[in-house]
Amino acid sequence: MKKKTNYSNEKIGELEIVKDFLPKPEELVFKEDTVKVTLNLSKSSIDFFKEIARKHGSQYQRVIRNLLDNYTSHYS
């Protein structure tokens, strides 16, 4: 049985807006030198990246690689 979420009208407290630094999926499609690694991901994640790649005529591995590259360059 799924537990129902009950919402209240209470004050949440101070909020902090975090800038969205991740690129749009269509910005993740470009080519760069690579190093081969093995990585286990969930089927739902792979399906997501495959769909993005299909829409933009790319490979899903390239989309994942570009997402990771953007993430690491943001925090480097």
C-alpha positions in Angstrom: 0.0 0.0 0.0 1.4 3.4 -1.0 1.6 6.0 1.7 -0.3 9.2 0.9 1.6 12.5 1.2 -0.1 15.1 3.4 0.9 18.7 2.7 0.6 21.4 5.2 0.5 25.2 4.9 3.5 25.7 7.2 6.4 28.0 6.6 9.4 26.1 5.1 12.1 28.4 6.4 15.0 30.1 4.5 15.4 28.9 0.9 18.5 28.9 -1.2 18.2 29.1 -5.0 20.8 26.9 -6.6 21.8 27.9 -10.2 21.1 25.2 -12.7 24.6 24.6 -14.2 23.8 21.4 -16.1 23.4 21.8 -19.9 20.3 21.1 -21.8 20.3 17.5 -23.3 20.8 18.8 -26.8 23.9 20.6 -25.7 25.5 17.3 -24.8 26.1 16.2 -28.4 29.6 17.0 -29.6 32.8 15.0 -30.2 36.0 14.9 -28.1 38.9 12.5 -27.4 38.0 9.6 -25.1 39.4 6.9 -22.8 37.5 3.7 -22.6 36.0 2.7 -19.2 33.4 0.3 -17.9 30.4 1.7 -16.0 27.2 0.1 -14.9 24.1 2.3 -15.1 20.4 1.7 -14.6 18.3 0.7 -17.6 16.1 3.8 -17.2 19.2 6.1 -17.3 20.4 4.3 -20.5 17.0 4.6 -22.1 16.9 8.3 -21.3 20.3 8.9 -22.9 19.6 6.7 -25.9 16.4 8.7 -26.6 18.3 12.1 -26.3 21.0 10.7 -28.7 18.4 9.4 -31.1 16.6 12.8 -31.3 19.9 14.5 -32.1 21.6 11.9 -34.3 24.3 11.0 -31.8 25.5 8.1 -29.7 24.2 7.7 -26.1 27.8 7.1 -24.9 28.8 10.5 -26.2 25.8 12.2 -24.5 26.8 10.6 -21.2 30.4 11.5 -21.6 29.5 15.1 -22.4 27.3 15.3 -19.3 30.1 14.1 -17.1 32.6 16.4 -18.8 30.3 19.4 -18.1 29.8 18.4 -14.5 33.6 18.0 -13.8 34.5 21.2 -15.6 32.0 23.0 -13.4 33.6 21.8 -10.2 37.2 21.9 -11.4 
